[in-house]
Amino acid sequence: MSVSPIVDSHVHLWKPAQFRYAWLDGLPALNRAFQPPDFIAASASVNVSKFIFVECGCEPAQSLAEVDWISTLAKSEPRLKGIIAQASLELGESARSDLVTLASRPLVKGVRRNLQAESDEEFCLQPEFIAGVKLLPEFGFTFDLCIRNEQLPVATELARRVPEVVFVLDHLGKPDVRHHHFETWARDLDALAALPNVMVKISGLTTEANWHDWQPADLAPYLGRAFESFGPERLIFGSDWPVMTLATSYQRWVETVQTLVPFSKEPEQVQLFRTNAERIYRV
């Protein structure tokens, strides 16, 4: 089956000389600039026709500047078709002015408020946060969910309470592949998948496995369950580049997904690798 061309729904670009990313302090292999020429080189063996930039966890005060920097890069990289921007939705109604500003940037297709580092399990169920999420349909924005696997139940409740928003689960909810923890994650993923307003990104799985010696068989149960739970219409391919480079090359990840996701016919593979992302992110 052919998967050419590909839309990559989850690419990061960053520039530590210009933006502050505190989380990179503990990851020296990633603590340098990653820009479009680096992505072009990393994905050279794969036909990536379009890609979506996802916010990189810079200081919140720099979020709009990050959007404007990426918009400038897109002028010379025509494959960069969309931006998922950081938005402080916990501000509730007060987040509206920031969303208005983001909506004035044509490449912004959705927002993300990274939740994985929140110690309060129910952070995203606080009334102000829900009020902020409820603003998104006014601007046509999706919401990317970046969470730990144990946060799946609260993310499910959030998606249930705001059915008018399209949620996209990043990295399959970060299952603990390294320790082969499966059953609880699978149960919680099924509950989330029962909500029709949720999509899932087939991304970021190798960095949840053992970085240095993972094998495709380690990932197979998780990719298979995602396909079974969400179906081909709600799966989106993403690389999570350059974070993925901690554990895999670009080509190996694409080949692993091709091999392990149990497609029954070629149109299903085209949906995952291209058309679902085009539809959801309007690119």
C-alpha positions in Angstrom: 0.0 0.0 0.0 1.3 3.5 -0.8 1.1 6.3 1.7 2.4 9.1 -0.5 2.0 12.0 0.1 1.7 12.4 3.9 0.3 15.2 6.1 2.2 15.3 9.3 -0.1 16.8 12.0 2.5 17.2 14.8 5.7 18.9 14.1 7.6 21.2 16.5 10.1 23.9 15.6 11.9 25.8 18.2 14.6 28.4 18.7 16.1 28.6 22.2 18.0 31.7 21.4 14.7 33.6 20.9 12.2 31.7 23.1 12.4 30.2 26.6 11.5 26.4 26.8 12.2 25.4 30.4 11.4 21.7 29.7 14.4 21.5 27.3 16.8 22.1 30.2 16.8 18.4 31.1 17.1 17.2 27.5 20.5 18.3 26.1 20.0 16.3 22.9 17.0 18.5 22.0 18.2 21.8 23.5 19.2 23.5 20.3 17.4 25.1 17.4 15.2 22.9 15.2 13.9 24.7 12.1 12.5 23.9 8.7 15.8 22.9 7.0 16.3 20.4 9.9 12.8 18.9 9.4 13.3 18.7 5.6 16.5 16.7 6.1 15.0 14.4 8.7 11.9 13.6 6.5 13.8 13.6 3.2 13.0 9.9 2.6 9.3 10.4 3.0 7.0 12.5 0.9 5.6 15.0 3.4 3.3 17.3 1.4 2.0 19.3 4.3 2.7 19.7 8.0 1.1 21.3 11.1 3.2 23.1 13.7 2.3 22.4 17.3 3.2 24.8 20.1 6.4 24.0 21.9 5.9 24.9 25.5 7.6 28.3 25.4 6.8 30.8 28.2 3.1 31.7 27.9 4.0 35.4 27.5 5.9 34.4 24.3 3.0 32.4 22.8 1.9 35.0 20.3 5.4 35.8 19.3 5.9 32.1 18.6 2.9 32.1 16.3 4.2 35.1 14.5 7.6 33.5 14.1 6.1 30.4 12.7 3.9 32.4 10.3 7.1 34.1 9.0 8.8 30.7 8.5 5.7 29.6 6.5 6.4 32.2 3.9 9.5 30.3 2.8 8.2 26.8 3.6 5.0 26.4 1.7 4.3 22.9 3.2 3.8 24.5 6.7 0.0 24.8 6.4 -1.3 25.3 10.0 -0.5 26.2 13.6 -1.8 24.7 16.9 -1.1 27.6 19.2 -0.8 27.8 23.0 -3.8 29.3 24.7 -4.3 29.9 28.4 -7.9 28.6 28.5 -7.9 28.5 32.3 -8.6 32.3 32.1 -12.1 31.4 31.1 -14.0 34.3 29.5 -10.9 36.4 29.8 -9.2 34.1 27.3 -11.4 35.6 24.6 -9.1 38.5 23.7 -6.2 36.1 23.1 -8.4 33.9 21.0 -9.5 36.9 18.9 -5.8 37.7 18.3 -5.0 34.2 17.4 -7.9 34.1 15.0 -6.4 37.1 13.2 -3.5 34.8 12.2 -4.7 32.8 9.2 -2.5 29.8 9.9 -3.9 29.1 13.4 -6.3 26.1 13.1 -6.6 25.2 16.8 -5.1 25.6 20.2 -3.4 23.5 22.9 -3.1 24.1 26.6 -0.6 21.4 27.6 -2.1 19.5 30.6 0.4 16.7 31.2 2.5 18.7 33.8 -0.5 19.7 35.9 -0.4 18.0 39.3 -4.1 18.7 39.9 -5.8 15.7 38.2 -9.0 17.8 37.6 -7.4 21.0 36.4 -9.2 20.8 33.1 -12.6 20.4 34.8 -12.3 23.6 36.7 -15.2 25.9 35.7 -13.0 28.6 34.3 -11.1 26.1 32.1 -14.3 24.7 30.8 -15.5 28.2 30.1 -12.4 28.9 28.1 -12.8 25.7 26.1 -16.4 26.6 25.3 -15.1 29.7 23.5 -13.3 27.7 20.8 -16.2 27.0 18.4 -16.7 30.8 17.9 -13.3 30.8 16.2 -13.4 27.4 14.5 -10.6 26.1 16.7 -9.9 22.5 17.6 -8.3 21.6 21.0 -5.3 19.3 21.2 -5.2 17.2 24.4 -1.6 16.6 25.6 -2.0 14.5 28.7 -0.6 11.6 30.7 -2.3 8.2 30.4 -3.7 8.5 34.0 -5.5 11.8 32.9 -7.6 10.1 30.3 -10.7 9.9 32.5 -10.8 13.6 33.2 -10.0 14.4 29.5 -13.0 12.2 28.6 -15.2 14.1 31.0 -14.0 17.4 29.5 -14.8 16.2 26.0 -18.2 15.0 27.2 -19.1 18.4 28.8 -18.1 20.4 25.6 -19.4 18.3 22.8 -19.4 21.2 20.3 -15.5 21.2 20.4 -13.4 18.8 18.3 -10.7 17.3 20.6 -7.6 15.7 19.3 -5.7 13.4 21.6 -2.0 13.7 21.2 0.3 10.7 21.3 -2.5 8.2 22.1 -2.7 9.6 25.6 0.9 8.6 26.4 0.5 4.9 27.4 3.3 3.4 29.5 4.8 1.3 26.7 8.1 1.0 28.5 6.5 -1.1 31.2 3.9 -2.8 29.0 1.0 -1.3 30.9 -2.0 -1.8 28.7 -5.3 -2.8 30.2 -6.2 0.4 32.2 -5.0 2.6 29.3 -7.1 0.6 26.8 -10.2 0.8 28.9 -9.8 4.5 29.3 -9.1 5.0 25.7 -12.2 3.1 24.8 -14.3 5.4 27.0 -12.8 8.5 25.3 -13.3 7.0 21.8 -17.0 6.5 22.6 -17.4 10.3 22.2 -17.8 11.3 18.6 -16.1 14.7 19.0 -12.7 13.1 19.7 -9.9 12.2 17.3 -6.6 10.6 18.1 -3.1 11.2 16.8 -0.9 8.2 16.0 2.2 9.9 17.3 4.7 10.1 20.1 4.6 6.4 20.9 8.3 5.5 20.6 9.3 8.0 23.3 6.9 6.2 25.7 8.8 3.0 25.0 12.4 2.2 25.8 14.2 4.8 23.7 17.2 2.7 22.8 15.9 -0.8 22.1 12.1 -0.7 21.4 10.8 -3.1 18.8 7.7 -2.8 16.7 6.1 -5.6 18.7 6.2 -3.4 21.8 4.0 -0.8 20.0 1.6 -3.2 18.2 -1.0 -3.6 21.0 -1.4 0.1 21.4 -1.6 1.0 17.7 -4.1 -1.9 17.2 -6.3 -0.7 20.0 -6.3 2.8 18.7 -7.5 1.6 15.3 -10.1 -0.6 16.9 -11.4 2.1 19.2 -11.5 5.1 16.9 -11.8 3.5 13.5 -10.0 4.8 10.4 -12.1 8.0 10.2 -10.8 9.4 13.5 -7.0 8.6 13.3 -4.5 11.2 12.4 -0.8 10.6 11.7 1.8 12.7 13.5 5.5 12.4 14.0 6.2 14.5 17.1 9.4 15.6 15.4 12.0 16.4 16.7 11.1 14.9 20.1 10.8 11.5 18.3 14.5 11.6 17.5 15.2 10.6 21.1 13.9 7.1 20.1 13.5 6.8 16.3 14.1 8.1 12.9 11.4 9.7 10.8 11.4 6.9 8.2 11.3 4.1 10.9 8.2 5.7 12.5 6.3 5.9 9.2 7.2 2.3 8.4 6.2 1.1 11.8 2.8 2.8 11.5 2.3 1.4 8.0 3.1 -2.1 9.3 1.3 -2.2 12.6 -1.9 -0.3 12.1 -4.3 -3.0 10.9 -5.7 -1.4 7.7 -8.0 -3.5 5.8 -7.9 -1.5 2.6 -5.8 1.3 1.1 -8.4 4.2 1.6 -8.1 3.7 5.3 -4.4 4.3 5.2 -4.9 7.4 3.1 -7.4 8.7 5.7 -4.8 8.2 8.5 -1.8 9.6 6.7 -3.5 12.5 4.9 -7.2 13.2 4.5 -8.3 13.1 8.2 -5.7 15.8 9.1 -6.7 17.9 6.1 -10.3 17.7 7.2 -9.9 18.4 10.9 -7.3 21.1 10.6 -8.8 22.5 7.4 -5.6 22.4 5.4 
